[in-house]
Amino acid sequence: MYKLWQILDPRQVLIAICVFLIPLGLLIHFLLLATEDLNWHEDGRPIPFKAKAAYDRAQQGLPY
Amino acid sequence: MAEKYNLTGMSDEEAKEFHSIFMPSMYGWFTLVVGAHILTHLRFPWH
């Protein structure tokens, strides 16, 4: 198997892997962020601090 | 015979050395990726 590197240039292989995987990873992440249900930045989890504080205060009967 | 297919000029020893670094690195990357997917699915199941 190691003889692969006598056929393929290791430098070109490593560059090709980087050129392929980095844009692919970025593409998939941005595609997910562009969706409504798989966007982890705006899914409300964990609950935003202000919302939790307001909920806790409401539970205690405090205003706003 | 095998020398005929040596296009990169690497010796057997050099090829073995690179291979001994490349393969564990590849398996490590696969492990990392699979682990990331498992953890992500545990936290944010997508189906």
Backbone of each chain as nested JSON, in Angstrom:
{
  "chains": [
    {"id": "A", "residues": [
      {"number": 1, "name": "MET", "atoms": {"N": [0.824, -1.218, 0.0], "CA": [0.0, 0.0, 0.0], "C": [0.852, 1.259, 0.0]}},
      {"number": 2, "name": "TYR", "atoms": {"N": [1.991, 1.179, 0.704], "CA": [2.848, 2.37, 0.778], "C": [3.381, 2.775, -0.576]}},
      {"number": 3, "name": "LYS", "atoms": {"N": [3.352, 1.835, -1.52], "CA": [3.874, 2.144, -2.852], "C": [2.999, 3.155, -3.59]}},
      {"number": 4, "name": "LEU", "atoms": {"N": [1.821, 3.43, -3.012], "CA": [0.964, 4.485, -3.567], "C": [1.734, 5.792, -3.701]}},
      {"number": 5, "name": "TRP", "atoms": {"N": [2.635, 6.022, -2.708], "CA": [3.35, 7.31, -2.683], "C": [4.491, 7.361, -3.674]}},
      {"number": 6, "name": "GLN", "atoms": {"N": [4.698, 6.241, -4.358], "CA": [5.655, 6.261, -5.467], "C": [4.929, 6.518, -6.779]}},
      {"number": 7, "name": "ILE", "atoms": {"N": [3.612, 6.561, -6.69], "CA": [2.806, 6.872, -7.881], "C": [2.209, 8.262, -7.764]}},
      {"number": 8, "name": "LEU", "atoms": {"N": [1.642, 8.555, -6.555], "CA": [1.044, 9.87, -6.316], "C": [1.986, 10.716, -5.48]}},
      {"number": 9, "name": "ASP", "atoms": {"N": [2.153, 11.966, -5.866], "CA": [3.018, 12.878, -5.133], "C": [2.346, 13.258, -3.812]}},
      {"number": 10, "name": "PRO", "atoms": {"N": [2.968, 12.964, -2.679], "CA": [2.347, 13.285, -1.38], "C": [1.952, 14.747, -1.245]}},
      {"number": 11, "name": "ARG", "atoms": {"N": [2.784, 15.659, -1.771], "CA": [2.449, 17.088, -1.661], "C": [1.146, 17.392, -2.393]}},
      {"number": 12, "name": "GLN", "atoms": {"N": [1.029, 16.863, -3.589], "CA": [-0.189, 17.124, -4.365], "C": [-1.407, 16.489, -3.702]}},
      {"number": 13, "name": "VAL", "atoms": {"N": [-1.215, 15.294, -3.122], "CA": [-2.326, 14.626, -2.45], "C": [-2.784, 15.438, -1.238]}},
      {"number": 14, "name": "LEU", "atoms": {"N": [-1.832, 15.909, -0.433], "CA": [-2.201, 16.692, 0.756], "C": [-2.88, 18.004, 0.362]}},
      {"number": 15, "name": "ILE", "atoms": {"N": [-2.374, 18.645, -0.68], "CA": [-3.003, 19.886, -1.148], "C": [-4.403, 19.594, -1.664]}},
      {"number": 16, "name": "ALA", "atoms": {"N": [-4.547, 18.513, -2.424], "CA": [-5.862, 18.16, -2.967], "C": [-6.856, 17.881, -1.839]}},
      {"number": 17, "name": "ILE", "atoms": {"N": [-6.406, 17.174, -0.796], "CA": [-7.283, 16.881, 0.346], "C": [-7.744, 18.179, 1.003]}},
      {"number": 18, "name": "CYS", "atoms": {"N": [-6.797, 19.097, 1.209], "CA": [-7.151, 20.387, 1.836], "C": [-8.099, 21.178, 0.943]}},
      {"number": 19, "name": "VAL", "atoms": {"N": [-7.769, 21.252, -0.332], "CA": [-8.597, 22.028, -1.268], "C": [-10.004, 21.434, -1.363]}},
      {"number": 20, "name": "PHE", "atoms": {"N": [-10.127, 20.133, -1.192], "CA": [-11.442, 19.497, -1.275], "C": [-12.213, 19.599, 0.046]}},
      {"number": 21, "name": "LEU", "atoms": {"N": [-11.544, 19.251, 1.152], "CA": [-12.269, 19.144, 2.43], "C": [-12.628, 20.49, 3.049]}},
      {"number": 22, "name": "ILE", "atoms": {"N": [-11.75, 21.484, 2.937], "CA": [-12.029, 22.777, 3.577], "C": [-13.248, 23.457, 2.948]}},
      {"number": 23, "name": "PRO", "atoms": {"N": [-13.287, 23.622, 1.612], "CA": [-14.508, 24.209, 1.023], "C": [-15.749, 23.347, 1.269]}},
      {"number": 24, "name": "LEU", "atoms": {"N": [-15.585, 22.011, 1.265], "CA": [-16.737, 21.14, 1.514], "C": [-17.286, 21.368, 2.921]}},
      {"number": 25, "name": "GLY", "atoms": {"N": [-16.384, 21.441, 3.903], "CA": [-16.817, 21.69, 5.278], "C": [-17.486, 23.04, 5.416]}},
      {"number": 26, "name": "LEU", "atoms": {"N": [-16.883, 24.076, 4.815], "CA": [-17.485, 25.414, 4.876], "C": [-18.855, 25.412, 4.205]}},
      {"number": 27, "name": "LEU", "atoms": {"N": [-18.939, 24.758, 3.045], "CA": [-20.209, 24.713, 2.306], "C": [-21.302, 24.072, 3.153]}},
      {"number": 28, "name": "ILE", "atoms": {"N": [-21.005, 22.926, 3.756], "CA": [-22.02, 22.222, 4.549], "C": [-22.434, 23.06, 5.758]}},
      {"number": 29, "name": "HIS", "atoms": {"N": [-21.447, 23.673, 6.427], "CA": [-21.799, 24.497, 7.592], "C": [-22.693, 25.668, 7.203]}},
      {"number": 30, "name": "PHE", "atoms": {"N": [-22.344, 26.347, 6.109], "CA": [-23.151, 27.505, 5.704], "C": [-24.527, 27.071, 5.201]}},
      {"number": 31, "name": "LEU", "atoms": {"N": [-24.595, 25.912, 4.539], "CA": [-25.906, 25.403, 4.111], "C": [-26.793, 25.134, 5.321]}},
      {"number": 32, "name": "LEU", "atoms": {"N": [-26.218, 24.535, 6.366], "CA": [-26.999, 24.258, 7.577], "C": [-27.426, 25.552, 8.261]}},
      {"number": 33, "name": "LEU", "atoms": {"N": [-26.506, 26.53, 8.301], "CA": [-26.858, 27.805, 8.928], "C": [-27.954, 28.526, 8.141]}},
      {"number": 34, "name": "ALA", "atoms": {"N": [-28.052, 28.251, 6.852], "CA": [-29.061, 28.91, 6.022], "C": [-30.441, 28.28, 6.182]}},
      {"number": 35, "name": "THR", "atoms": {"N": [-30.518, 27.1, 6.808], "CA": [-31.813, 26.461, 6.991], "C": [-32.486, 27.01, 8.255]}},
      {"number": 36, "name": "GLU", "atoms": {"N": [-33.761, 26.7, 8.387], "CA": [-34.495, 27.228, 9.535], "C": [-34.361, 26.324, 10.759]}},
      {"number": 37, "name": "ASP", "atoms": {"N": [-34.414, 25.017, 10.537], "CA": [-34.437, 24.119, 11.689], "C": [-33.083, 23.554, 12.069]}},
      {"number": 38, "name": "LEU", "atoms": {"N": [-32.066, 23.736, 11.233], "CA": [-30.746, 23.197, 11.567], "C": [-29.735, 24.299, 11.867]}},
      {"number": 39, "name": "ASN", "atoms": {"N": [-30.211, 25.539, 11.937], "CA": [-29.348, 26.662, 12.274], "C": [-29.141, 26.69, 13.787]}},
      {"number": 40, "name": "TRP", "atoms": {"N": [-27.95, 26.36, 14.219], "CA": [-27.687, 26.26, 15.649], "C": [-27.417, 27.621, 16.303]}},
      {"number": 41, "name": "HIS", "atoms": {"N": [-27.358, 28.666, 15.52], "CA": [-27.152, 29.993, 16.097], "C": [-28.46, 30.648, 16.516]}},
      {"number": 42, "name": "GLU", "atoms": {"N": [-29.54, 30.249, 15.85], "CA": [-30.812, 30.914, 16.108], "C": [-31.914, 29.927, 16.44]}},
      {"number": 43, "name": "ASP", "atoms": {"N": [-31.555, 28.813, 17.106], "CA": [-32.571, 27.821, 17.438], "C": [-33.092, 27.994, 18.865]}},
      {"number": 44, "name": "GLY", "atoms": {"N": [-32.58, 29.012, 19.561], "CA": [-33.078, 29.272, 20.914], "C": [-32.567, 28.294, 21.95]}},
      {"number": 45, "name": "ARG", "atoms": {"N": [-31.561, 27.503, 21.594], "CA": [-30.979, 26.56, 22.547], "C": [-29.511, 26.87, 22.735]}},
      {"number": 46, "name": "PRO", "atoms": {"N": [-29.025, 27.047, 23.904], "CA": [-29.791, 27.128, 25.133], "C": [-30.636, 28.397, 25.166]}},
      {"number": 47, "name": "ILE", "atoms": {"N": [-31.594, 28.417, 26.043], "CA": [-32.493, 29.557, 26.108], "C": [-31.681, 30.827, 26.376]}},
      {"number": 48, "name": "PRO", "atoms": {"N": [-31.959, 31.911, 25.648], "CA": [-31.204, 33.142, 25.848], "C": [-31.308, 33.631, 27.285]}},
      {"number": 49, "name": "PHE", "atoms": {"N": [-30.231, 34.233, 27.761], "CA": [-30.149, 34.671, 29.151], "C": [-31.325, 35.572, 29.53]}},
      {"number": 50, "name": "LYS", "atoms": {"N": [-31.667, 36.536, 28.66], "CA": [-32.749, 37.467, 28.986], "C": [-34.078, 36.729, 29.116]}},
      {"number": 51, "name": "ALA", "atoms": {"N": [-34.314, 35.779, 28.223], "CA": [-35.573, 35.037, 28.268], "C": [-35.654, 34.211, 29.544]}},
      {"number": 52, "name": "LYS", "atoms": {"N": [-34.515, 33.593, 29.927], "CA": [-34.519, 32.778, 31.144], "C": [-34.723, 33.662, 32.374]}},
      {"number": 53, "name": "ALA", "atoms": {"N": [-34.056, 34.833, 32.392], "CA": [-34.197, 35.74, 33.517], "C": [-35.658, 36.196, 33.633]}},
      {"number": 54, "name": "ALA", "atoms": {"N": [-36.266, 36.526, 32.49], "CA": [-37.667, 36.963, 32.504], "C": [-38.568, 35.836, 32.999]}},
      {"number": 55, "name": "TYR", "atoms": {"N": [-38.287, 34.604, 32.582], "CA": [-39.082, 33.446, 33.018], "C": [-38.939, 33.238, 34.521]}},
      {"number": 56, "name": "ASP", "atoms": {"N": [-37.705, 33.291, 35.008], "CA": [-37.472, 33.093, 36.44], "C": [-38.192, 34.158, 37.265]}},
      {"number": 57, "name": "ARG", "atoms": {"N": [-38.138, 35.407, 36.785], "CA": [-38.798, 36.496, 37.521], "C": [-40.313, 36.301, 37.489]}},
      {"number": 58, "name": "ALA", "atoms": {"N": [-40.824, 35.862, 36.339], "CA": [-42.265, 35.637, 36.237], "C": [-42.703, 34.522, 37.188]}},
      {"number": 59, "name": "GLN", "atoms": {"N": [-41.872, 33.485, 37.306], "CA": [-42.189, 32.377, 38.207], "C": [-42.241, 32.848, 39.662]}},
      {"number": 60, "name": "GLN", "atoms": {"N": [-41.425, 33.863, 39.962], "CA": [-41.389, 34.387, 41.331], "C": [-42.426, 35.487, 41.548]}},
      {"number": 61, "name": "GLY", "atoms": {"N": [-43.206, 35.764, 40.511], "CA": [-44.232, 36.776, 40.64], "C": [-43.716, 38.193, 40.579]}},
      {"number": 62, "name": "LEU", "atoms": {"N": [-42.472, 38.33, 40.087], "CA": [-41.887, 39.665, 39.984], "C": [-42.286, 40.303, 38.655]}},
      {"number": 63, "name": "PRO", "atoms": {"N": [-42.327, 41.645, 38.603], "CA": [-42.719, 42.306, 37.357], "C": [-41.661, 42.142, 36.269]}},
      {"number": 64, "name": "TYR", "atoms": {"N": [-42.082, 42.266, 35.068], "CA": [-41.281, 42.091, 33.835], "C": [-40.305, 41.008, 34.065]}}
    ]},
    {"id": "B", "residues": [
      {"number": 1, "name": "MET", "atoms": {"N": [10.877, -4.126, -12.056], "CA": [9.48, -4.018, -12.507], "C": [8.752, -2.923, -11.745]}},
      {"number": 2, "name": "ALA", "atoms": {"N": [8.891, -2.991, -10.405], "CA": [8.193, -2.0, -9.586], "C": [8.784, -0.616, -9.799]}},
      {"number": 3, "name": "GLU", "atoms": {"N": [10.094, -0.579, -10.068], "CA": [10.74, 0.723, -10.255], "C": [10.13, 1.484, -11.426]}},
      {"number": 4, "name": "LYS", "atoms": {"N": [9.582, 0.736, -12.357], "CA": [9.002, 1.357, -13.543], "C": [7.842, 2.28, -13.167]}},
      {"number": 5, "name": "TYR", "atoms": {"N": [7.175, 1.967, -12.037], "CA": [6.003, 2.744, -11.63], "C": [6.336, 3.787, -10.57]}},
      {"number": 6, "name": "ASN", "atoms": {"N": [7.631, 3.976, -10.326], "CA": [8.006, 4.999, -9.353], "C": [8.039, 6.354, -10.053]}},
      {"number": 7, "name": "LEU", "atoms": {"N": [6.926, 7.061, -9.954], "CA": [6.804, 8.338, -10.655], "C": [7.246, 9.509, -9.791]}},
      {"number": 8, "name": "THR", "atoms": {"N": [7.276, 9.312, -8.472], "CA": [7.587, 10.429, -7.575], "C": [9.039, 10.426, -7.136]}},
      {"number": 9, "name": "GLY", "atoms": {"N": [9.74, 9.383, -7.424], "CA": [11.139, 9.323, -7.041], "C": [11.368, 9.013, -5.581]}},
      {"number": 10, "name": "MET", "atoms": {"N": [10.298, 8.63, -4.862], "CA": [10.471, 8.296, -3.447], "C": [11.032, 6.89, -3.317]}},
      {"number": 11, "name": "SER", "atoms": {"N": [11.952, 6.735, -2.385], "CA": [12.468, 5.393, -2.112], "C": [11.422, 4.615, -1.313]}},
      {"number": 12, "name": "ASP", "atoms": {"N": [11.621, 3.316, -1.202], "CA": [10.701, 2.503, -0.399], "C": [10.639, 3.013, 1.039]}},
      {"number": 13, "name": "GLU", "atoms": {"N": [11.804, 3.359, 1.587], "CA": [11.855, 3.819, 2.969], "C": [11.093, 5.135, 3.141]}},
      {"number": 14, "name": "GLU", "atoms": {"N": [11.275, 6.036, 2.2], "CA": [10.574, 7.33, 2.278], "C": [9.066, 7.137, 2.152]}},
      {"number": 15, "name": "ALA", "atoms": {"N": [8.685, 6.27, 1.222], "CA": [7.256, 6.014, 1.025], "C": [6.652, 5.374, 2.269]}},
      {"number": 16, "name": "LYS", "atoms": {"N": [7.392, 4.428, 2.867], "CA": [6.901, 3.786, 4.096], "C": [6.784, 4.799, 5.224]}},
      {"number": 17, "name": "GLU", "atoms": {"N": [7.766, 5.697, 5.337], "CA": [7.739, 6.694, 6.398], "C": [6.536, 7.619, 6.237]}},
      {"number": 18, "name": "PHE", "atoms": {"N": [6.316, 8.093, 5.008], "CA": [5.165, 8.972, 4.789], "C": [3.861, 8.228, 5.058]}},
      {"number": 19, "name": "HIS", "atoms": {"N": [3.826, 6.966, 4.599], "CA": [2.617, 6.161, 4.79], "C": [2.322, 5.948, 6.269]}},
      {"number": 20, "name": "SER", "atoms": {"N": [3.398, 5.777, 7.06], "CA": [3.215, 5.532, 8.499], "C": [2.701, 6.776, 9.213]}},
      {"number": 21, "name": "ILE", "atoms": {"N": [2.842, 7.934, 8.599], "CA": [2.275, 9.165, 9.174], "C": [0.881, 9.413, 8.608]}},
      {"number": 22, "name": "PHE", "atoms": {"N": [0.745, 9.18, 7.3], "CA": [-0.51, 9.504, 6.621], "C": [-1.687, 8.669, 7.133]}},
      {"number": 23, "name": "MET", "atoms": {"N": [-1.48, 7.359, 7.25], "CA": [-2.612, 6.489, 7.59], "C": [-3.155, 6.742, 9.005]}},
      {"number": 24, "name": "PRO", "atoms": {"N": [-2.304, 6.803, 10.045], "CA": [-2.849, 7.131, 11.378], "C": [-3.519, 8.497, 11.406]}},
      {"number": 25, "name": "SER", "atoms": {"N": [-2.958, 9.453, 10.644], "CA": [-3.571, 10.782, 10.594], "C": [-4.955, 10.702, 9.976]}},
      {"number": 26, "name": "MET", "atoms": {"N": [-5.08, 9.912, 8.918], "CA": [-6.381, 9.757, 8.256], "C": [-7.389, 9.093, 9.196]}},
      {"number": 27, "name": "TYR", "atoms": {"N": [-6.961, 8.038, 9.866], "CA": [-7.879, 7.367, 10.794], "C": [-8.239, 8.281, 11.962]}},
      {"number": 28, "name": "GLY", "atoms": {"N": [-7.262, 9.073, 12.405], "CA": [-7.553, 10.036, 13.465], "C": [-8.582, 11.056, 13.029]}},
      {"number": 29, "name": "TRP", "atoms": {"N": [-8.463, 11.523, 11.804], "CA": [-9.421, 12.491, 11.255], "C": [-10.81, 11.86, 11.167]}},
      {"number": 30, "name": "PHE", "atoms": {"N": [-10.862, 10.611, 10.66], "CA": [-12.16, 9.922, 10.556], "C": [-12.79, 9.775, 11.938]}},
      {"number": 31, "name": "THR", "atoms": {"N": [-11.978, 9.402, 12.923], "CA": [-12.479, 9.247, 14.295], "C": [-13.039, 10.56, 14.813]}},
      {"number": 32, "name": "LEU", "atoms": {"N": [-12.301, 11.641, 14.56], "CA": [-12.74, 12.969, 14.991], "C": [-14.075, 13.339, 14.344]}},
      {"number": 33, "name": "VAL", "atoms": {"N": [-14.172, 13.086, 13.05], "CA": [-15.385, 13.45, 12.317], "C": [-16.585, 12.626, 12.798]}},
      {"number": 34, "name": "VAL", "atoms": {"N": [-16.396, 11.328, 12.937], "CA": [-17.49, 10.469, 13.403], "C": [-17.908, 10.871, 14.815]}},
      {"number": 35, "name": "GLY", "atoms": {"N": [-16.919, 11.128, 15.673], "CA": [-17.218, 11.559, 17.043], "C": [-17.99, 12.86, 17.067]}},
      {"number": 36, "name": "ALA", "atoms": {"N": [-17.598, 13.805, 16.208], "CA": [-18.297, 15.099, 16.145], "C": [-19.744, 14.899, 15.709]}},
      {"number": 37, "name": "HIS", "atoms": {"N": [-19.961, 14.002, 14.739], "CA": [-21.324, 13.752, 14.289], "C": [-22.159, 13.095, 15.386]}},
      {"number": 38, "name": "ILE", "atoms": {"N": [-21.565, 12.148, 16.106], "CA": [-22.296, 11.477, 17.191], "C": [-22.682, 12.492, 18.272]}},
      {"number": 39, "name": "LEU", "atoms": {"N": [-21.716, 13.304, 18.688], "CA": [-22.001, 14.306, 19.723], "C": [-23.044, 15.311, 19.242]}},
      {"number": 40, "name": "THR", "atoms": {"N": [-22.92, 15.745, 17.992], "CA": [-23.884, 16.706, 17.452], "C": [-25.276, 16.101, 17.403]}},
      {"number": 41, "name": "HIS", "atoms": {"N": [-25.355, 14.83, 17.004], "CA": [-26.669, 14.201, 16.917], "C": [-27.276, 13.982, 18.292]}},
      {"number": 42, "name": "LEU", "atoms": {"N": [-26.43, 13.724, 19.297], "CA": [-26.939, 13.574, 20.66], "C": [-27.544, 14.888, 21.146]}},
      {"number": 43, "name": "ARG", "atoms": {"N": [-26.876, 16.0, 20.819], "CA": [-27.313, 17.306, 21.315], "C": [-28.415, 17.907, 20.448]}},
      {"number": 44, "name": "PHE", "atoms": {"N": [-28.262, 17.79, 19.134], "CA": [-29.226, 18.378, 18.194], "C": [-29.647, 17.319, 17.173]}},
      {"number": 45, "name": "PRO", "atoms": {"N": [-30.448, 16.344, 17.563], "CA": [-30.833, 15.284, 16.61], "C": [-31.553, 15.871, 15.401]}},
      {"number": 46, "name": "TRP", "atoms": {"N": [-31.112, 15.49, 14.233], "CA": [-31.693, 16.059, 13.014], "C": [-32.671, 15.124, 12.348]}},
      {"number": 47, "name": "HIS", "atoms": {"N": [-32.914, 13.936, 12.929], "CA": [-34.005, 13.076, 12.456], "C": [-34.372, 12.088, 13.524]}}
    ]}
  ]
}
